[in-house]
Amino acid sequence: MATATALSNPSVGFGSAYFFQNPSGCCLFPPLQRKKLLDHQLLFQKPRNNIALFTDRKAICSSGISRASHLKELSMEEESESPAREFSTDLRDPILNIRSPALKVGGMYDRELEVAVKAVQLACVLCQRVQDRLLKNEEKVNSKDDNSFVTVADWSVQAVVSWVLSHSLASEHISMIAEEDTQALRGVEGMDLLHRVVSTVNECLSEAAIFGLNPPLEPLGTVDVLKAINKGSSKGGPTGRHWVLDPVDGTLGFIRGDQYAVALAMIEEGEVVLGVLGCPNYPLRREWLNYHYRYYQLMLKLSPPGSGVWSKGYVLSTQKGSGQVWMEPLVNDIIKLGLSNVARPVSVSAIDDPALATFCEPVEKANSSHSFTAGLAHSLGLSNHPLRVYSMAKYAAIARGDAEIFMKFARAGYKEKIWDHAAGVLIIQEAGGVVTDAGGSPLDFSKGIYLEGLDRGIVACSGARLHEKIIAAVDASWDSSEL
């Protein structure tokens, strides 16, 4: 029998996690739950129970975890100082790892993809917490100068992802093109908002070790957080390496409790070479996409999925030239549901008949024309009701085979930004689909923050034959449109 020691040293606990196993299952405890864990002394008195403290900051999430049923109600709360205690138990090696097979394909960007997936996984947890607080009216919604909505999650995710990329890739000078700036966080008027952002960022980063990332040695200060956010001010261009981030794509869906996405891509020499898309609310059963997510949550309560069933939320990831897109659950679900070997490849639908196809379009009418896409769908013989989904989850729907067409035709004067498309475009392409502008040309991500030279709109399809039919229909109908 080996001895596992639960240490009270905060510097150790900050980057640690506890792994508990008994005959009924096993589970992970973030360091903040240590006191709760120690209070359940009876759990450690049987010789078949195992507990280990991981302090090496390796990935400690993933295959082969199942939560012990009698530990499900343990709540997160701040740990207090307590003496070191020893348990006579069998030690288990830190075998847990959240890496999906997508990170082991021998590609040129394996290391960058590994860090990007972990960063998006971490960001998804942050978003889930903030969205929950928003729906409980415990968090505020703010407005930008252009009257669009923004929340604590937008700035916090940008800070977290920026910090993770800089410190995990050992490059303090990364170039990142991201949506948010810090103007609203400065001055007396922004003090309260900045405080909430800093608190949210530190709450998230304190759990970085659970995602296989090194947490900061001490909580970030306001200057650190502002600096991390401002790293997203790069203008991009045709040369060099640039990360592209939309921290919360689909903010309107986010504040309404519906679909949203965390989208991270990497551009090198003007081409998107890496894409990661986190969709925390996306149901794995396609038919639920037709309903508002709150209705889906209600139905889950009335008719919950079976024990250990992965029913919603995932991260898609790929790199250019791999020819594969992998889907894996959110880390919290891996732990909670006891999932193992669940990362799976996804691919586009084989449907190429417009009459059988389902098309996606933005929910918001402000920057897209529903009337033109409706007329186009009618001319093509599309009989299925359009799937109106917030955020880049539309790209995910095509990559997964839940839909076959995404069309977006912006109103005059609107310019598409690269963070709204970069990750999703590569994911569809590597899943077997086609994405171009309405003239059939590839989208150009080398011109800065905007998709310059875009011909009329964007057309994404599950296959080349369907794409050709859409492009032909656009050409035939465009002159009669008012766009």
N, C-alpha and C positions, 0 to 999 in steps of 0.2 A: 504494500500500500504506500503510495506517495503522498506528500503533503502539499496541499494548495493553500496558499496564504492570501487572504483578502487584506490588502494594505490600505491604511488610512491616509497615506501621503497623497495630497491632491495632485501633485505634479505627475504621479503615476496614474492615478485614476482618470485624469483628464483624457488620456489617450488609450484607455483600456476598455475591456468588456469582459463580462463573466459568461462562461458557458456552463450550463447546468444540464445534467442528464440523469434521469432515473428510469425505472422500468416503463413508466407511462409515456415517456417522450423526452424531449430536450428543448432548451430554449436559450436565447441570449439575453443578457441584461446589460443595458448601457450603464456606464459608471454611476450616473445619478440615481440608479435604483439599488445601489449597493446596500444601503441601510435597510431597505425593505427586504432585500435578499437575506441579510443577516438576521433579521427579526424572525424569519421562518426557520427556526433552528431544527424543528422536527423533520424538516425535509432532508437534513443532512445526517441523520442518525442511522440510516440504514446502509449497510455496507455496499449495496449495489448502486447507490447514488454517486454521481461524479460531478465535480465542479472544478473549473480551471479559470485562472485569471490571465487574460491575454494582454501583455504590455508591449509587444513588439510592433504594434500598429500595422500588422498585416491585415489583409481583407478578412473579415470575420463574419461574413454573411453568406448564406447560400444553400448549397445542396445538402440535403439530409437533415434539415432542421424541422422539428415539430414542437410546438409549444405545449408544455405540460398543462393539462386541462385545469388543474387547481391553481395555476399561476396566472391565469388570463386576466385577472382583475387588478394586478399590480399596477399602480399609477406612477407616473413620472413625478418626482418631487426632489427638491434640492437635498443633496446628502449633507449630513453633519459630521463633525469629527467623532470618531469612535476608535477604541483601541484595536490594534491588529488582532485578528482571531484566526485560529488554525482549524482546519477540518481534515480529518484523516480519510482521504479519498483516493481513488485512482485518477491520475492526471490523464487528460486527453490532449493530443497534439492539436495545434491550431490548423486544422485541415480545411476550414471554411473559406470559400473564395467566391466572390460574386462575378468573376469573369465569365462571359459567355463565349461560345466557340467563335464568335465573330472576332474576338481579340486574338485568335490563334491561327489565323489563316496565312501567316507568313507575308503579309502585305508590307508596303513601304512605311505605312503610318500606324503600325500596331501600337506603339507606345503612346502616341497622341490619342488614338482611339480609346485605349484603356482609360486614360485620364479623363477624356471627354465623357465617356459613359458614366464613370463614377461621379463626375461633377454634376451631370444631369440627374442622376439618381438622387444625389444630395439635394439638389434644387427642387425636385419634385416633392420631397418630404417637407421642405420649407413652404412650398405653395399650398400643400394640403392643410397645413396648420393655419396659415393666414386665411385661406378660403373658409375654413371652419369658423374662425373668429369673425370674419365678415358676415357670414350667414347668421351668426348669433348677435350681431350688432355690437361686437366687442372691438371692432376695427373700423377705421374710416376709409372712405373712398375719396380720392383727391382728383382735381381736374388740372390739365395742362393748359397752356396758353391757347391751344387750338381747340379747347373744350373737350378733348378726348379724356377718357378716364385713366387714372394711374393709381396704384396701391403700394403699400409698403413692400409687397412681394416683388414688384418690378425692380425697385432699387436694390432690395436685399439679394435677390437672385443674381443680379448683375455683379454685385460686390462679391458674393460667394464664388461664382464661377470665375471671375477675374482673379481672385486670390488663389483659388485652387490651380488654375492654369499656370499662373506665375510661379508658384512655389513647387508644384509637382513636376513641372518641366524645366525647372532651374533657369527660368528666363524672366528676370524682373522687367524686361522691356518688351513684352509681347505686344503685338499690334492687334487691337480688338475693335471691331465695328459693332456697336450695340445701340439700342434704342434710347436709353435714358441718359440724362445729364443730371448735374447736381444743383442746378439753379434754384429749384424749389426747396432744397434742403439747407440753404444758406441764410444767414441773417436771423434776426429775432423771430420773424414769422415762421421760419422753418425749423426752429430749435426742437419743438415737440416731435415733429415728423422725423427729424434726424435721429433723435433719441430712440424712437421706435424702430427705425431701420437698424441702428447699431445693435440694439438689443436682439432683434430678429436674426441678424447676421451671426452674432456670437452664440446664440442658442443653437443655430444650425451647425456652425463650425465645431462646436464642442463635441458633436457626435461624428466628426469626420472619420475617426478610426473605425467605426462600424462599417464604413464604406470603403475601407482599405486606403484611406488617405491620412497623411500626417496633419493633425490639427495644429493651430498656432500654439506657440509656447505659452502665450498669455492672451487674454481677450483683446480684440482689436479696439482701438480708440476711434474717436470720430474722424481724426485726420487719416487714419489707416483706411477706414471705410470709404471716405470721400475719394481718396487716392485710387482705391480699387474700382470704384464706379467710373471715375474719370478715365480709366484706361480704355474705356469703350468709346473714346472720342476720335479714334483713327478714321481717316477718310478712305482707306483702302487704295485700290489701284491695280494696275496690270502686273506689277512686279512684287516679289517678296511673299511672305506668309502673313495671312490675316485671319484671325478668328472672327466669326460672325455670330452674334447672339441676339435672339429675341427672348428676353427673360420670362415674359408671360405673354405669349401670343394668343390673342383672343381675350383681351381684358374684359370686354363686355360679358362674354360667357363666364369668365372667372368670377366676376362680382355677382352674377346671377345664379351661381352655383351650377353652371353647366360646363361644357367642354372648353378646354384651353390646352396649350402645349408649351413646353420649354424646348426651344429649338437652338441647337448649337452646330455650327459647321466650321470647316477650315478651308480657306482658299489659298492656293499656292500658284503663283505665276498666273493669276487671273482665272483659274479653274477650281471648282469645288471638288475637293479630294476626300472629304470626310464629313459625315452627317450623323447627328444623333437627335432623336426626337422623343421627348418624354410626354406621354398623354395619360395623366393620372386618373381621369374619369372615363376613359374610353372603355365601353363594355365589350367583352369578347364575343358576345352574341350579337350579330349584326343587326337584328331586328330592333334592338333597344336603342340604336342610334336615331330612330325616328321619333323618340320621345325626349322631353326635357329631362336632364339628369336627375332633378329632384324627384320626378315621378319614378325614375328607375330606382332611386334610393328607397322610396316608399315601398315599391314592389319587392325589393330585396328584404325589407323588414317583414313583409307579409308572407313571403315565400323565399326564405334564405337559401342560398346554394348549399350543397352538401359540405360536410366537413372537409377542409383541405382543398376546396375547389377554387381555382384561380378564375375569377369572374370579371375582373376589370383592372385597368391600369397596366401600362407597360412602357418599356423603352425600346425603340427601334434604333439600330445602329448599322453603319456600313462604311466602307471606304472604296474609293474609285477603283474600278477594275476587278473588284472581288467577285462580282456577279452573284452576290448573296446579301440578304438583309436578315438580321437576326432580331427576334423579339424576345425580351425577357421581362419577368414581373418586376414590380417595384420592390426594393429591398425589404421594406416593412412587411410586404405581403409574403415574401420568401420566408421571413422569420415567423410571422403570425400563422401562416397556413401550413407550415411544414413542407414546403415544396422542395422538390429535388429534380435535377436534370430537366428543367422546364424551359430552358432557352431553346427556341425552335426557329427554323427558317420560315420566312414568309415570301410569298410571290404574288404577282398580279393575277387577276381573273383571266380565264381563257375565252371569255365571251367577246365576240367581235361583231355581233349583230346588234345594231342600234336599238332595235325593237325590244331586245332583252336586257339592254344595259341600264345601269343606274348612274345618274350624274349628280355630282356635288356642286354646290355653289355657296358663296358666303351668305351668312345670315343677314349681315348689315347691308342696307341698301345705299348707304351714303357714298361708298366708293366702288359700287358695281351695279350693273344693269340687269335686274331680274327679268325685265320685260324682253330684252333681246335674247337672253339665254332661253327663256320660255318659248319664244318664237322659233329659235333654232332647234330646240328639242322637238317641237311639233313637226318641223320640216323634215327632221331625221326619223320621225316615227318612234321617238322615245316615249313609251307608255308608262314607265315607272315614275312615281312621284319623285321630284327632286329631293335629294338629301341635303338639307341646309344645316351645316355644321360650323360652329365657331372655330376659328384658328386653323393652324396647319394640320389639324387632325384630318382635314380633307385629303391631304397628301397621304397620310397614314392609311386612310380608308382604301385608297386605290392600291397602295403597296400591299395591303393585307388581302386584297381581293373582295372587299366589302362593297366596292363601287368600281365603276369602269371609266368614268369621265369626270374631269373637273374643268370647268370653264369660268374664266373671270374676264370680263370686259369692263374696264374702268371708265368712269365718266370723264368727259373732257377736263383736262387740267390736273388730273390725279396722276402722280408718279409712283410706281411701285418701288418699294425699298427692298434691298437684297436680303435683309434679315427675315422678311416675311416669306421667303421662298427657298433660300440656299439649301438648308438641310433637307427639306421635303423633296426638292427636285432630284437630288442625288439618290435619295432613298427609293423613289419611284423608278428611276433609271436602273439602279442595281437590282431592283426586284423584277425587272423585265419590262417596264413601261416606257413611255415616251413623253417628254415634256418639251414644248417649244412655244414660241409666240404664235399669234394667229396667222402669220405668214409662213410658218413651218421652219423658222430659224431657231437655233439654240438660244437660250437665255444667256445674256452676257453679264457676268459678274465681275468684270475687270474695270468697270468705269467709275468705281466709287460706291457711294451708299445707295444710288438709284440704279434700276435696270434701264439704262439709257438705250435708245434705239429700239424700244419694244414696239413691235408691229401690232397695234390695236389691242391685243389682250394676250392671255395665257391659256393654253390648251394642254391638259395632261390626260393621257389615256393609258389604258392597260396594255395596248398593243399597237403595232404599226398600222394594221389594216383599219382599225377603228379610228385611229388618229387621222388617216388620210381622208376618211369620210367626213370627219368633223371639219377639217381644214377646207375641204371643198364646199361644205354647207355654209361656212362663214363667208367665203368669197362670194357665194351666190346671194347671200342675204345682206351683206354689209351696206351696200349702197342705199338700201331702203331704211336703214337704221338711223337713229338720231344721235348716235354717239359721236 
